[in-house]
C-alpha cells in the first residue's frame, strides 16, 4: 500500500570545484555537501504515485523553505558527521576503498581466483599496499541467479583467510547474509559486516551486530540473488530505493542499533536493470539526506557492458573508473572495487584536480 502522506527528498546539483565553490559559498550561492560544493539543489515531493521536482539556486531555496521543518531536517542531514566511522573507515584519509576478495568458485568477475589460500592472502596484501583501507571478504556469490550457500559452507570458505589476514593486522569487512557467519567473523577480528540483504535475510543478524556493536553496511536488494532480477519493479527507482534505506535505518535504530554504526549502499546491479542503474548513479547525491555514509559498488558491473560492449568483466576498468568518479563528484567517499591500484590513483588525482 502506497502512503498518502507527502514525502520530501533533496538532491544537491551542479558540483563545482573547490576554488569556485568556496567563493560562491561566501555569497551563499553554493553549499558544501560531504566536501563537494554544489550551487543548486532539487526539491522532490512525492504523494502516492505523483512526483514533483523543482530546482532552486541556494538563495531561492533558503528563502522558500526556511520554515519548512521537514526540508530543514533533510538539509541538515546532508552534512552528517560520524566520528566513529571516520576513525574506523577513513583513517585520516578523505576516501576509503574496500578491496573485494571473493572466496568463491562462481562470483561474476573473479570466481575461483582466491580459492587457493596463498593466492587469497597475496591478493589481499597487494590491495592493501595499493591503497585499500579494508578487505571485503565474501564466501557466497551474490551475482544474479547465484545459488544460495549454507552458512556452514560459507564459514569453511572464509575461515582460513580471515584468520590469516587478521594475524597480519589487515582491517576486514565480511560480506555475508548469515548471522552465524557474521558472529564467527566478528569474533575472529572482522570490523564491519556488509549485508547485501540489509539485515533482512536472517532474523538473528540484527542481534549479532547489536551484541558486538559492529558497524554494518545495509544494501538495497529486492528479494534475493536468485529472484532479484524478477523483482525490479519500481514506481520510481531512486525514491523507492531511498525509502527502503530510510525505513531500514529507522527500524534498525529503533531496534537498538546505533545510527553511527550504519552505512548504506543503493545496490547497483542488485535487482536493477540497465536504465535503473544509470538513474541511480546519476542521482546518488539524493541519498546524503539519509544522514549516514554511503558506499558505492559499481566495480565491473554489467551496466558497463551495456555501454561499452565489454562482456569480460575484467575488461571493464575504464567504465568502473568513470562511474566511480561520477560518484565522487556527488560526494561519495566509500568505494568497493576490484582494481584497487587503478581506482585509488584515479580518486587521488581527481581529488587533487577538483578539490584542494
SVG drawing of the C-alpha trace seen along z (x, -y; Angstrom):
<svg xmlns="http://www.w3.org/2000/svg" viewBox="-3 -37 55 63">
<polyline fill="none" stroke="black" stroke-width="0.4" points="0.0,0.0 1.4,-3.4 1.4,-6.1 -0.8,-9.1 1.4,-11.5 3.8,-13.8 7.4,-12.7 10.3,-15.1 13.7,-14.5 16.7,-16.8 19.3,-16.3 22.3,-18.6 23.1,-19.5 25.8,-21.2 29.1,-20.4 31.8,-23.0 35.5,-22.8 36.8,-23.9 38.1,-27.4 34.9,-28.4 32.7,-26.8 34.5,-28.5 33.9,-31.9 30.3,-31.1 29.7,-29.9 30.7,-33.2 27.9,-34.8 25.6,-31.9 25.3,-30.8 26.9,-27.3 26.9,-24.8 29.4,-22.2 28.0,-18.7 30.5,-16.0 33.3,-18.2 31.9,-18.9 30.4,-22.3 27.1,-22.4 25.4,-25.5 21.9,-24.2 19.5,-21.8 16.5,-19.9 13.5,-19.6 11.4,-16.5 7.9,-15.9 6.0,-12.6 2.4,-11.9 1.4,-8.3 2.4,-8.0 2.7,-11.7 6.2,-13.1 7.1,-16.8 10.6,-18.1 11.8,-21.7 15.4,-23.0 16.4,-26.0 19.6,-28.1 20.5,-28.4 19.3,-31.9 15.9,-30.8 16.0,-27.6 16.7,-29.2 14.0,-31.9 11.3,-29.4 12.0,-26.6 13.5,-28.4 10.4,-27.5 9.7,-24.0 10.8,-21.7 11.0,-18.5 13.0,-20.2 15.3,-21.8 15.9,-18.4 16.8,-16.8 19.1,-19.8 20.9,-19.4 21.3,-15.7 23.4,-16.4 26.5,-17.2 26.2,-14.3 29.2,-13.9 30.2,-10.4 33.3,-10.3 33.0,-6.6 33.1,-5.6 35.5,-8.4 38.2,-6.9 37.4,-3.3 36.7,-3.6 38.8,-6.5 41.9,-6.6 42.6,-10.2 42.0,-9.8 39.4,-11.6 38.4,-8.5 38.0,-4.9 38.4,-1.9 37.1,1.6 39.0,4.2 36.9,7.1 38.2,10.6 35.7,13.3 36.5,16.8 34.0,18.3 34.1,20.5 31.3,18.7 31.4,14.9 30.6,13.0 34.1,11.4 36.7,13.3 35.1,16.6 37.9,19.1 40.7,16.5 41.1,16.7 40.2,20.3 43.9,21.0 44.7,19.6 48.2,18.4 46.7,16.6 44.0,15.0 46.5,13.7 48.8,12.3 45.9,10.6 44.6,9.1 48.1,7.8 48.5,6.3 45.2,4.4 46.2,3.0 49.6,2.0 47.7,0.3 45.6,-1.8 42.7,0.3 41.5,-0.6 39.5,2.6 39.5,6.0 35.9,7.1 35.9,10.9 33.0,12.9 32.2,16.6 29.0,16.6 28.4,15.3 25.5,12.9 25.5,12.4 22.1,12.6 20.8,16.2 23.5,17.5 22.6,20.5 22.5,19.9 25.4,21.2 24.8,22.7 26.4,20.8 28.5,23.9 30.0,23.9 30.4,20.1 32.3,20.3 34.6,23.1 35.5,20.9 36.3,17.7 37.8,19.1 41.4,19.5 41.5,16.2 40.0,14.2 42.4,15.8 45.5,15.1 44.6,11.6 43.6,10.7 47.0,12.1 48.6,9.7 46.5,6.8 44.7,6.1 41.3,4.5 38.4,6.7 34.8,6.4 32.7,9.6 30.2,9.8 27.5,12.2 23.8,12.6 24.0,15.2 24.1,14.4 26.3,17.4 28.9,16.3 28.7,12.8 29.3,13.9 32.1,16.1 33.7,13.3 33.3,10.7 34.8,12.9 37.7,13.6 38.5,10.0 36.2,8.7 35.4,5.0 32.4,4.3 29.6,6.5 28.5,6.0 25.0,7.5 23.5,7.3 20.1,8.1 20.2,5.1 19.9,7.4 16.6,8.9 17.8,12.4 18.4,13.7 16.3,12.7 19.2,13.2 21.6,10.9 20.5,7.7 21.0,9.3 24.6,10.3 25.7,6.8 24.0,5.2 25.7,7.7 29.2,6.7 28.3,3.1 29.6,3.8 29.1,1.3 27.1,2.7 26.6,1.8 22.9,2.0 22.3,2.6 19.1,2.4 18.2,5.6 14.7,6.8 14.3,10.4 17.5,12.5 20.2,13.1 18.2,15.8 15.0,13.7 16.1,10.1 16.1,9.5 12.4,10.6 11.5,8.2 12.9,5.0 9.5,3.3 9.7,-0.3 7.4,-3.3 10.5,-5.5 13.7,-3.6 15.6,-6.5 12.8,-7.3 11.9,-3.6 15.5,-2.7 15.7,-5.8 12.5,-4.9 13.7,-1.4 17.0,-2.6 15.3,-5.2 12.9,-2.6 15.7,-0.2 17.7,-2.9 14.6,-3.8 13.8,-0.2 17.4,0.7 17.9,-2.3 14.6,-1.8 15.7,1.8 18.8,0.7 21.5,0.4 23.5,-2.8 23.0,-5.2 26.7,-5.9 27.2,-2.2 25.2,-2.3 26.5,-2.7 24.1,-2.4 24.5,-1.1 21.9,-1.6 22.9,1.8 23.9,1.0 23.2,4.2 21.2,5.9 17.6,6.1 18.1,3.1 18.3,3.2 20.5,1.0 18.3,-2.1 17.6,-1.8 21.3,-1.5 22.1,-4.6 19.3,-6.6 20.7,-5.7 24.3,-6.5 23.3,-9.9 21.3,-10.7 23.4,-9.4 23.6,-12.8 20.0,-12.4 21.0,-9.7 23.1,-12.1 19.9,-13.4 19.6,-10.0 22.2,-11.3 24.6,-8.3 27.7,-7.4 27.1,-5.9 29.1,-3.1 29.1,-2.8 29.8,0.5 30.0,0.2 33.1,2.3 32.9,4.3 29.1,4.3 27.0,5.4 25.7,1.9 29.2,1.1 28.9,3.9 25.7,2.3 27.5,-0.9 31.0,0.3 30.2,3.8 32.8,5.4 31.4,8.8 34.5,9.8 34.1,8.2 37.8,7.9 37.9,5.6 35.6,3.0 38.2,1.0 37.6,-2.2 33.8,-2.1 34.3,-1.4 36.6,-4.4 34.1,-6.7 31.2,-5.6 33.3,-5.9 34.4,-9.4 30.9,-10.4 30.0,-9.2 33.0,-11.2 31.5,-14.4 28.4,-13.7 30.2,-13.4 30.5,-9.6 33.6,-8.7 33.4,-4.9 34.0,-2.7 34.0,1.1 36.2,2.2 38.3,5.0 41.0,2.9 42.3,1.0 45.5,-0.4 43.9,-2.0 40.8,-3.3 42.9,-4.7 45.1,-6.5 42.1,-7.9 40.4,-9.1 43.6,-10.7 44.2,-12.6 40.6,-13.6 40.6,-14.9 43.7,-17.0 42.3,-18.4 38.7,-19.1 39.2,-20.0 42.1,-21.3"/>
</svg>
